[in-house]
Amino acid sequence: MSRQDADAIVVGGGLAGVAAAIAVAKAGLSTIHLAPTMPPDRRTSALMMPSVDYLRQAGLIDEPADLGHALTQIRIIDATGRLIRAPETLFDTKEAGLAAFGWNFANMRLLERFHAAAATLPNLRTISEGAVATAPVDDHWQVELADGTVLTAPLLVGADGKKSLVRASAGIVAQERTFTQAALVCDLEVGRSIGGTSIEFHYPQGPFTLVPAGGNRANLVWIDDIDVLRDAYSGGAERLLAILAEKSQRLFGDIAMATPAFVFPLSRLTVPLAGADGVVLTGESAHAFPPIGAQGLNLGLRDVADLAETLAGVDRGKPDWAIAVSRDYAKRRAADLARTGTMVDALFRSLLAEMVPAQALRAGGLWALKLAPALRKQAFSLGMGGR
Ligand SMILES: Cc1cc2nc3c(=O)[nH]c(=O)nc-3n(C[C@H](O)[C@H](O)[C@H](O)COP(=O)(O)OP(=O)(O)OC[C@H]3O[C@@H](n4cnc5c(N)ncnc54)[C@H](O)[C@@H]3O)c2cc1C
């Protein structure tokens, strides 16, 4: 048997990585977390109630109101100008008998909280170095760091994003499709507060969404062709503001930019299985989508919750326990990954569809959701990650 530095090595210091490192350490495994320092993550994440409940139960946050903003309504406005348009649709939490669909958090604030939770765990060691190579050696995984240090552990957790080195070393081949669309994000100060309502304008090239960020602040996520976004972005602040006022149909009074804008390229990434041979993949190393329906981190947190349950059920007295973890985890995650991927694909395609039958289907679907309470309930449950 080869030398062992820890029971598990977690690679990647994004939100999925820190959450995974905490879950693994809390399951009782001695854990090394490789989390190189990165520029601040300026995105925000709308997390649905099951994810928020998980964060609380896992000790990652206390009260969501301490760092986030409740989402109590979702308003969808069809701005496609198409032949067949959908009705304006309002989803209200009261209908679902909930206080909120979820909460909107700044990723930087979530990460601060996760780091504070990680610092309390004596069996979790965080190293601010990246992995430069990973390979199986005998019954362990060997991880080489940039400074030449070599670490080994039976279980390797990949949380190293879309270009995952861990995934490649495990021989898991991802399918990635890049889009011509990208997402522009920034914070806006609006003259008229949007309260707890997330407002989505559905334009032919993609949605333009304002998400509650407290008081008169809103987080903007604008999906459009990357050239359109670059053009809007590079024409100066005044021109960008004029475009944003136009896109938001001047519904919110005077608007001002509260933070600089950032553009994120979009892609769709899937894996045939999320674990094998002592390696498990969490977060964007296993799945990535356009930010439609706010599924990405919600799904990443469900990965982490399932990893915790898998670890709770494994007998670590057996020599091949890490292989059993990767196999059981992949089995557990398969249905959720497939279902969520299909749902986001269908949403994205229906939003961008140029074909009249697809437009009719989408408009008909929204009419059905507007009119049929039972269907709305099912839609709530699906969007919130119901299994
Ligand atoms: C515009 C936008 C809006 C979004 N809004 C929402 C939303 O409202 N709700 C929601 O649920 N999701 C949302 N998402 C998705 C969500 O942001 C992502 O799913 C989530 O942040 C991914 O986290 P991650 O930790 O898996 O990946 P990342 O944040 O990409 O982290 C990966 C980490 O791995 C590290 N790394 C890479 N290689 C190595 C290596 N060799 N060694 C060590 N470390 C390595 C990187 O440095 C990085 O820190 C949105 C995404 C976008 C683009």
The ligand as an SDF file (V2000), in Angstrom:
LIG
                    3D

 53 58  0  0  0  0  0  0  0  0999 V2000
  -24.0190   34.7540  -14.9060 C   0  0  0  0  0  0  0  0  0  0  0  0
  -24.2600   33.5550  -14.0480 C   0  0  0  0  0  0  0  0  0  0  0  0
  -25.2870   33.5700  -13.1160 C   0  0  0  0  0  0  0  0  0  0  0  0
  -25.5520   32.4490  -12.3230 C   0  0  0  0  0  0  0  0  0  0  0  0
  -26.6140   32.4580  -11.4520 N   0  0  0  0  0  0  0  0  0  0  0  0
  -26.9030   31.3420  -10.7490 C   0  0  0  0  0  0  0  0  0  0  0  0
  -28.0210   31.3220   -9.8740 C   0  0  0  0  0  0  0  0  0  0  0  0
  -28.7410   32.3160   -9.7450 O   0  0  0  0  0  0  0  0  0  0  0  0
  -28.2810   30.1750   -9.1690 N   0  0  0  0  0  0  0  0  0  0  0  0
  -27.5000   29.0480   -9.3000 C   0  0  0  0  0  0  0  0  0  0  0  0
  -27.7820   28.0390   -8.6460 O   0  0  0  0  0  0  0  0  0  0  0  0
  -26.4210   29.0480  -10.1320 N   0  0  0  0  0  0  0  0  0  0  0  0
  -26.1080   30.1560  -10.8470 C   0  0  0  0  0  0  0  0  0  0  0  0
  -25.0200   30.1720  -11.6700 N   0  0  0  0  0  0  0  0  0  0  0  0
  -24.1300   28.9910  -11.6950 C   0  0  0  0  0  0  0  0  0  0  0  0
  -23.1470   29.0460  -10.5220 C   0  0  0  0  0  0  0  0  0  0  0  0
  -22.5200   30.3060  -10.4670 O   0  0  0  0  0  0  0  0  0  0  0  0
  -22.1030   27.9540  -10.7180 C   0  0  0  0  0  0  0  0  0  0  0  0
  -22.7620   26.7160  -10.8730 O   0  0  0  0  0  0  0  0  0  0  0  0
  -21.1870   27.8310   -9.5150 C   0  0  0  0  0  0  0  0  0  0  0  0
  -20.6410   29.0670   -9.1300 O   0  0  0  0  0  0  0  0  0  0  0  0
  -20.0620   26.8540   -9.8760 C   0  0  0  0  0  0  0  0  0  0  0  0
  -19.2440   26.6720   -8.7520 O   0  0  0  0  0  0  0  0  0  0  0  0
  -18.0410   25.6200   -8.8330 P   0  0  0  0  0  0  0  0  0  0  0  0
  -17.3780   25.6990   -7.5060 O   0  0  0  0  0  0  0  0  0  0  0  0
  -18.5160   24.3230   -9.3360 O   0  0  0  0  0  0  0  0  0  0  0  0
  -17.0910   26.1920  -10.0070 O   0  0  0  0  0  0  0  0  0  0  0  0
  -16.1340   27.4520  -10.0420 P   0  0  0  0  0  0  0  0  0  0  0  0
  -16.7150   28.6220   -9.3350 O   0  0  0  0  0  0  0  0  0  0  0  0
  -15.7430   27.6030  -11.4800 O   0  0  0  0  0  0  0  0  0  0  0  0
  -14.8730   27.0040   -9.1830 O   0  0  0  0  0  0  0  0  0  0  0  0
  -13.9160   26.1130   -9.6770 C   0  0  0  0  0  0  0  0  0  0  0  0
  -12.6590   26.3860   -8.8940 C   0  0  0  0  0  0  0  0  0  0  0  0
  -11.6970   25.3840   -9.2090 O   0  0  0  0  0  0  0  0  0  0  0  0
  -10.4440   25.9880   -9.2180 C   0  0  0  0  0  0  0  0  0  0  0  0
   -9.5100   25.1660   -9.9990 N   0  0  0  0  0  0  0  0  0  0  0  0
   -9.5120   24.9550  -11.3190 C   0  0  0  0  0  0  0  0  0  0  0  0
   -8.4970   24.1490  -11.6510 N   0  0  0  0  0  0  0  0  0  0  0  0
   -7.8580   23.8340  -10.4920 C   0  0  0  0  0  0  0  0  0  0  0  0
   -6.7210   23.0420  -10.1700 C   0  0  0  0  0  0  0  0  0  0  0  0
   -6.0130   22.3820  -11.1150 N   0  0  0  0  0  0  0  0  0  0  0  0
   -6.3420   22.9500   -8.8710 N   0  0  0  0  0  0  0  0  0  0  0  0
   -7.0390   23.5810   -7.8660 C   0  0  0  0  0  0  0  0  0  0  0  0
   -8.1000   24.3560   -8.1440 N   0  0  0  0  0  0  0  0  0  0  0  0
   -8.5180   24.4750   -9.4290 C   0  0  0  0  0  0  0  0  0  0  0  0
  -10.6690   27.3700   -9.8150 C   0  0  0  0  0  0  0  0  0  0  0  0
   -9.6240   28.2180   -9.4200 O   0  0  0  0  0  0  0  0  0  0  0  0
  -12.0070   27.7400   -9.2110 C   0  0  0  0  0  0  0  0  0  0  0  0
  -11.8550   28.4600   -8.0250 O   0  0  0  0  0  0  0  0  0  0  0  0
  -24.7430   31.2810  -12.4720 C   0  0  0  0  0  0  0  0  0  0  0  0
  -23.6920   31.2680  -13.4010 C   0  0  0  0  0  0  0  0  0  0  0  0
  -23.4600   32.3860  -14.1860 C   0  0  0  0  0  0  0  0  0  0  0  0
  -22.3450   32.3380  -15.2290 C   0  0  0  0  0  0  0  0  0  0  0  0
  1  2  1  0
  2  3  1  0
  2 52  2  0
  3  4  2  0
  4  5  1  0
  4 50  1  0
  5  6  2  0
  6  7  1  0
  6 13  1  0
  7  8  2  0
  7  9  1  0
  9 10  1  0
 10 11  2  0
 10 12  1  0
 12 13  2  0
 13 14  1  0
 14 15  1  0
 14 50  1  0
 15 16  1  0
 16 17  1  0
 16 18  1  0
 18 19  1  0
 18 20  1  0
 20 21  1  0
 20 22  1  0
 22 23  1  0
 23 24  1  0
 24 25  2  0
 24 26  1  0
 24 27  1  0
 27 28  1  0
 28 29  2  0
 28 30  1  0
 28 31  1  0
 31 32  1  0
 32 33  1  0
 33 34  1  0
 33 48  1  0
 34 35  1  0
 35 36  1  0
 35 46  1  0
 36 37  1  0
 36 45  1  0
 37 38  2  0
 38 39  1  0
 39 40  1  0
 39 45  2  0
 40 41  1  0
 40 42  2  0
 42 43  1  0
 43 44  2  0
 44 45  1  0
 46 47  1  0
 46 48  1  0
 48 49  1  0
 50 51  2  0
 51 52  1  0
 52 53  1  0
M  END
$$$$
